[in-house]
Amino acid sequence: MPMDDPNMSQLEKGLRGKRTNIFAAGLVANLSGLAAASVEAALAQVLIGKATDVVATNKSALQAGLDAAPSLGLDFKLGPA
């Protein structure tokens, strides 16, 4: 499961591996059935005041994790609260 994109910018290549926790958060969120919009909103709250490039690379890592989850064929959806 690739965690990077061949079209990455130089900044993104330099940060490769630095956003694996955000990638993993997206992956686990998707596997557990959390709404992508909720996870994206939570990330946005954490990144308030950060530089635009930092926000962009973290959003990209989160989306990569969300997108990668279905390829694992796992289902850990949480039941109703």
Phi and psi in degrees as a GROMACS rama.xvg file:
@    title "Ramachandran Plot"
@    xaxis  label "Phi"
@    yaxis  label "Psi"
@TYPE xy
-71.4361  140.105  PRO-2
-107.115  11.4876  MET-3
-138.305  172.324  ASP-4
-122.299  132.024  ASP-5
-63.1855  -14.0213  PRO-6
-96.261  18.1722  ASN-7
-64.2885  147.268  MET-8
-75.0347  170.739  SER-9
-60.3738  -39.7406  GLN-10
-61.4151  -46.8709  LEU-11
-62.7522  -39.1495  GLU-12
-64.9755  -38.9749  LYS-13
-66.3564  -28.3529  GLY-14
-93.8403  2.5577  LEU-15
-51.4382  132.008  ARG-16
86.7872  -12.0383  GLY-17
-85.438  -14.4487  LYS-18
-116.793  23.7814  ARG-19
-64.6751  -28.7377  THR-20
-68.1851  -34.9713  ASN-21
-72.4495  -39.1858  ILE-22
-57.981  -47.6668  PHE-23
-63.7998  -37.2145  ALA-24
-61.8519  -42.5584  ALA-25
-64.4571  -41.3676  GLY-26
-62.1143  -50.8629  LEU-27
-66.262  -39.2376  VAL-28
-59.9034  -45.1568  ALA-29
-65.5432  -45.7538  ASN-30
-62.1349  -32.1677  LEU-31
-89.5549  -2.50295  SER-32
88.0076  11.3586  GLY-33
-70.0625  143.767  LEU-34
-67.6103  132.143  ALA-35
-56.2785  -40.2676  ALA-36
-61.7802  -36.2903  ALA-37
-68.2554  -41.3948  SER-38
-67.7911  -41.3884  VAL-39
-62.9037  -40.1667  GLU-40
-65.2926  -39.8403  ALA-41
-63.865  -42.735  ALA-42
-62.8755  -42.0419  LEU-43
-59.5352  -38.9893  ALA-44
-64.8483  -40.6705  GLN-45
-66.1152  -32.8388  VAL-46
-95.0503  7.71609  LEU-47
-54.6168  130.576  ILE-48
86.6881  -5.03303  GLY-49
-80.2708  159.481  LYS-50
-61.7713  149.807  ALA-51
-55.4005  -41.0975  THR-52
-67.5955  -34.1625  ASP-53
-66.723  -44.4579  VAL-54
-60.9217  -45.3926  VAL-55
-63.4977  -44.0638  ALA-56
-68.5809  -35.7042  THR-57
-69.3757  -40.6662  ASN-58
-61.5648  -41.1566  LYS-59
-63.6254  -43.1349  SER-60
-64.2028  -40.8916  ALA-61
-62.6281  -46.3249  LEU-62
-63.7763  -37.8559  GLN-63
-61.8267  -40.5518  ALA-64
-66.4025  -43.7886  GLY-65
-60.1652  -41.2669  LEU-66
-72.5284  -30.5502  ASP-67
-77.4541  -27.0131  ALA-68
-54.0836  -46.0398  ALA-69
-60.5784  -27.4244  PRO-70
-69.3016  -14.9733  SER-71
-79.899  -20.6125  LEU-72
68.5627  26.6037  GLY-73
-108.788  153.305  LEU-74
-138.477  106.3  ASP-75
-118.854  35.5072  PHE-76
-57.0445  136.137  LYS-77
-80.5672  144.726  LEU-78
-76.3969  171.142  GLY-79
-61.5006  148.042  PRO-80
